[in-house]
Amino acid sequence: MLVSPGIDPYVDPMRRSLTRLGVTVAWYALVMVSLRWWEVTLEVPSVALWSGVFAFAFAGTAMTYEGRGMLDNPRHPAWWRCGVWTGMILVGAVVVSLVPQIRLSGQGVATSVFVGLADAIVPLWIAASALAVVWSGWARAVALASLPPALMGALWFFVVRMPGESYRGTLPPLSAEERERHERLEADVTYLAVALGERSEETPDTVSSAAAYLERRLRDIGYHVVSDPFVYSERTYRNLIVELPGAERAGEVVLVGAHYDTAPRAPGADDNASGGVTRPSPAWPVRLQPFARFDRLDKKMFGPDPRWRLICTR
């Protein structure tokens, strides 16, 4: 186990404790930042980006608290741990490069998915190791025990918590226009979820039918639809894109998106036929408002345009 012999015993104990507390807060802040912007790692899917950042921060922390004992000893446990984490990052990159996809339960799965999963777990391991370096005794136990509740709180705040407030009370009756819109949307959802049903890579024909149906419905309203094809698992899929020009803030962009594919063996009425058939009114935008219907979103494949990949992962 790592200890902290590098701290000067003649330094004022209060100053030493404040330094440790400051480093601990910095580590917690780094954990929060990685959770908030974890999707940045998807920009380089073959590299566990956050694991590399955390390993570098751990090396700096260990050198600060282990002192010359670490710098003069290439076999120091801190170097060994950094080597393990660096090796994991390199192995992941090599595996993704050599084997970009595997099949699980008959489905094609990108190996970069496992790198992304590891990049959410390994940084927490590194953070716990850093706290074990900073503290000792009962203080170490407290610092490590506080990490899980802090993590759960951050997950709730960044992932689970919904912005705004839910509507409360009795809903007002629908107007004639709203009732017509309700019936139209219900018919669209019924067609996608019942008539077509599953729209996954296992049912490519229904995926194509769903794309054609949505494109036809959008064109009937008067929108100019751009088809954005891409290849995934040796099949061609396509995103559907419409742009509504803004008026007051034409230089700004607001993206409205939904996916029309489903998970295997799922009709996808609310995931996401209900979102896929929703379309903004031309009277809405004051900004440029592209809205898109994405395919393979459940596989995190957003097509060739990097704008969609960046925006949809946020």
C-alpha positions in Angstrom: 0.0 0.0 0.0 1.2 3.5 -0.8 2.0 5.8 2.1 3.1 9.4 2.4 6.7 9.7 3.4 7.4 12.6 1.1 5.7 15.1 3.3 8.1 17.2 5.3 7.5 16.4 9.0 8.6 19.9 10.0 5.8 21.6 8.0 3.0 23.0 10.2 0.4 20.3 10.7 -2.4 22.7 9.9 -0.8 23.7 6.6 -0.2 20.0 5.9 -3.9 19.2 6.6 -5.1 22.1 4.4 -2.9 20.9 1.6 -4.3 17.5 1.8 -7.8 18.8 1.9 -7.2 21.0 -1.1 -5.8 18.1 -3.1 -8.8 16.0 -2.1 -11.2 18.7 -3.3 -9.3 18.9 -6.6 -9.7 15.1 -7.1 -13.4 15.3 -6.3 -13.7 18.2 -8.8 -11.9 16.1 -11.4 -14.3 13.2 -10.9 -17.2 15.6 -11.3 -15.7 17.1 -14.5 -15.2 13.6 -15.9 -18.9 12.7 -15.2 -20.2 15.9 -16.7 -18.1 15.8 -19.8 -17.5 12.0 -20.1 -18.8 12.0 -23.7 -15.6 13.8 -24.8 -14.0 10.3 -24.8 -16.3 9.3 -27.6 -14.5 11.7 -29.9 -11.6 9.3 -29.8 -13.4 6.0 -29.3 -10.3 3.8 -29.3 -8.6 5.7 -26.5 -9.7 5.8 -22.8 -9.2 9.5 -22.6 -10.3 10.1 -19.0 -8.2 7.2 -17.8 -5.1 8.8 -19.2 -6.0 12.2 -17.6 -6.6 10.5 -14.2 -3.4 8.5 -14.5 -1.4 11.6 -15.2 -3.0 13.4 -12.3 -2.2 10.4 -10.0 1.4 10.5 -11.0 1.6 14.1 -10.0 -0.2 13.5 -6.7 2.1 10.5 -5.9 5.2 12.5 -6.7 4.1 15.3 -4.4 3.4 13.1 -1.5 5.9 10.3 -2.0 8.8 12.7 -2.6 12.3 11.4 -3.5 11.3 7.9 -2.5 9.3 7.7 -5.7 11.6 9.6 -8.0 14.6 7.5 -7.0 12.9 4.2 -7.1 11.7 3.1 -10.6 10.0 0.1 -8.9 7.9 2.2 -6.6 4.3 1.0 -6.3 3.0 4.3 -7.7 5.0 3.8 -10.9 3.7 0.2 -11.1 0.1 1.4 -10.9 0.7 4.1 -13.5 2.2 1.4 -15.7 -0.9 -0.9 -15.3 -3.3 1.9 -16.2 -1.2 3.0 -19.2 -1.0 -0.6 -20.3 -4.8 -0.9 -20.1 -5.2 2.2 -22.3 -2.7 0.9 -24.9 -4.3 -2.5 -25.0 -7.7 -1.0 -25.5 -6.5 1.1 -28.4 -4.8 -1.9 -30.0 -7.9 -4.1 -29.6 -10.2 -1.5 -31.1 -7.9 -1.0 -34.0 -7.5 -4.7 -34.8 -11.0 -5.9 -33.9 -13.4 -3.0 -34.4 -16.5 -5.2 -33.9 -17.5 -8.4 -32.2 -20.7 -10.3 -32.1 -22.6 -10.9 -28.9 -25.9 -12.9 -28.9 -25.9 -12.6 -32.6 -25.6 -8.8 -32.7 -22.7 -6.7 -33.9 -21.1 -4.7 -31.0 -18.3 -2.1 -31.5 -15.4 -2.9 -29.3 -15.0 0.8 -28.6 -18.1 0.4 -26.4 -16.1 -1.6 -23.9 -13.3 1.0 -24.0 -15.9 3.7 -23.2 -17.3 1.6 -20.3 -13.8 1.1 -18.9 -13.2 4.8 -19.2 -16.1 5.4 -16.8 -14.8 2.8 -14.2 -11.0 3.0 -14.3 -10.9 6.8 -13.4 -12.8 6.0 -10.2 -10.2 3.3 -9.4 -7.4 5.9 -10.0 -9.2 8.5 -7.9 -9.5 6.1 -5.0 -5.9 5.2 -5.3 -4.9 8.9 -5.2 -7.0 9.5 -2.0 -5.2 6.6 -0.4 -1.9 8.3 -1.1 -3.0 11.7 0.2 -4.5 10.4 3.5 -3.6 7.8 6.1 -5.4 6.1 9.0 -9.0 7.0 9.8 -8.8 10.0 7.5 -8.1 7.7 4.6 -11.1 5.6 5.5 -13.3 8.7 5.6 -12.0 10.1 2.3 -12.6 6.7 0.5 -16.0 6.2 2.2 -17.2 9.6 1.0 -16.4 8.9 -2.6 -19.4 6.6 -3.4 -22.1 9.0 -2.0 -20.4 11.9 -3.8 -20.5 9.8 -7.0 -24.1 8.9 -6.6 -25.0 12.6 -6.0 -23.1 13.6 -9.2 -24.8 10.9 -11.2 -28.2 12.1 -10.0 -27.3 15.7 -10.8 -25.7 15.2 -14.2 -27.7 12.1 -15.5 -30.9 11.5 -13.6 -32.2 14.9 -12.7 -34.5 16.5 -15.2 -34.5 20.3 -15.8 -37.6 22.3 -15.2 -40.8 21.2 -13.4 -43.4 18.6 -14.3 -46.9 19.8 -15.0 -49.3 19.5 -12.0 -53.0 19.5 -12.0 -55.7 18.7 -14.5 -54.8 19.1 -18.1 -57.0 21.6 -20.0 -59.2 20.2 -22.8 -57.6 20.0 -26.2 -58.5 22.6 -28.9 -59.6 21.4 -32.3 -56.1 21.9 -33.7 -54.5 20.1 -30.8 -56.9 17.2 -31.1 -56.1 16.9 -34.8 -52.4 17.0 -34.0 -53.0 14.3 -31.3 -54.7 12.0 -33.8 -52.1 12.5 -36.4 -49.2 11.7 -34.0 -51.1 8.7 -32.6 -51.5 7.4 -36.1 -47.8 7.9 -36.9 -46.7 6.2 -33.6 -49.1 3.3 -34.3 -47.7 2.8 -37.7 -44.1 2.7 -36.6 -44.6 0.7 -33.4 -47.5 -1.7 -34.5 -47.5 -1.9 -38.2 -43.7 -2.0 -38.6 -42.7 -2.9 -35.0 -39.1 -3.7 -34.4 -36.7 -1.4 -36.2 -33.3 -2.7 -35.3 -30.3 -4.0 -37.3 -31.9 -7.5 -37.1 -34.9 -6.1 -39.2 -33.3 -3.9 -41.9 -36.4 -3.9 -44.0 -38.5 -2.3 -41.3 -35.7 0.2 -40.7 -35.8 1.2 -44.4 -39.6 1.4 -44.3 -39.6 3.6 -41.2 -37.1 6.0 -42.9 -39.2 6.1 -46.0 -42.4 6.8 -44.0 -40.9 9.6 -42.0 -39.3 11.2 -45.1 -42.6 11.0 -46.9 -44.5 12.6 -43.9 -42.0 15.4 -43.7 -42.1 16.1 -47.4 -46.0 16.1 -47.3 -45.8 19.0 -44.7 -43.5 20.9 -47.1 -40.1 20.4 -45.6 -37.0 19.8 -47.7 -35.5 16.6 -46.4 -31.8 15.7 -46.8 -30.9 12.0 -46.6 -27.6 11.5 -44.7 -26.5 7.9 -45.4 -23.8 6.0 -43.5 -22.5 2.4 -43.2 -22.8 0.4 -40.0 -22.2 -3.4 -39.6 -21.9 -3.7 -43.4 -25.3 -2.1 -44.0 -26.3 1.3 -45.1 -28.6 3.4 -42.9 -29.5 7.0 -43.1 -30.3 10.0 -41.0 -33.0 12.4 -42.2 -32.2 16.1 -41.8 -34.4 19.2 -42.2 -33.3 22.8 -41.6 -35.7 25.6 -40.7 -34.0 29.0 -41.2 -34.3 31.4 -38.3 -35.3 35.1 -38.4 -34.3 37.1 -35.4 -31.2 35.1 -34.6 -30.4 33.4 -37.9 -26.7 32.9 -36.9 -27.5 30.7 -34.0 -28.4 27.0 -34.1 -30.8 24.9 -32.1 -30.9 21.2 -32.8 -34.0 19.1 -32.4 -33.3 15.4 -32.8 -34.9 11.9 -32.3 -34.0 8.4 -33.4 -36.4 6.1 -35.2 -34.6 2.8 -34.7 -35.3 0.5 -31.8 -33.5 -2.0 -29.6 -33.8 -5.7 -30.8 -37.1 -7.3 -30.2 -38.7 -4.0 -29.1 -41.6 -2.1 -30.9 -40.1 1.2 -29.7 -43.4 3.1 -29.2 -41.8 5.5 -26.7 -38.1 4.7 -27.6 -38.4 6.4 -29.9 -41.4 6.4 -32.3 -43.1 9.1 -30.2 -40.0 11.4 -30.6 -39.4 10.4 -34.2 -42.8 11.5 -35.4 -42.7 14.9 -33.6 -41.8 17.8 -35.8 -41.5 21.5 -35.0 -43.8 24.1 -36.6 -42.2 26.4 -39.2 -43.6 29.2 -37.1 -41.4 28.4 -34.2 -37.8 29.2 -35.0 -36.1 32.5 -34.4 -32.7 30.7 -34.8 -31.6 28.2 -37.4 -33.3 25.1 -36.3 -32.1 21.8 -37.9 -34.0 18.8 -36.7 -33.0 15.3 -37.6 -34.2 11.7 -37.4 -31.3 9.5 -36.5 -30.8 5.8 -37.2 -28.7 3.4 -35.1 -28.8 5.8 -32.2 -29.0 2.9 -29.8 -25.7 1.8 -31.2 -24.2 5.4 -30.9 -23.8 5.6 -34.6 -24.8 9.0 -35.8 -23.6 9.0 -39.4 -20.7 10.7 -41.2 -21.3 14.2 -40.0 -19.3 14.8 -36.8 -21.8 17.5 -35.7 -24.4 14.9 -35.0 -22.0 12.7 -33.1 -21.0 15.6 -30.8 -24.4 17.1 -30.2 -26.3 13.8 -29.7 -23.9 12.5 -27.0 -24.5 15.6 -24.9 
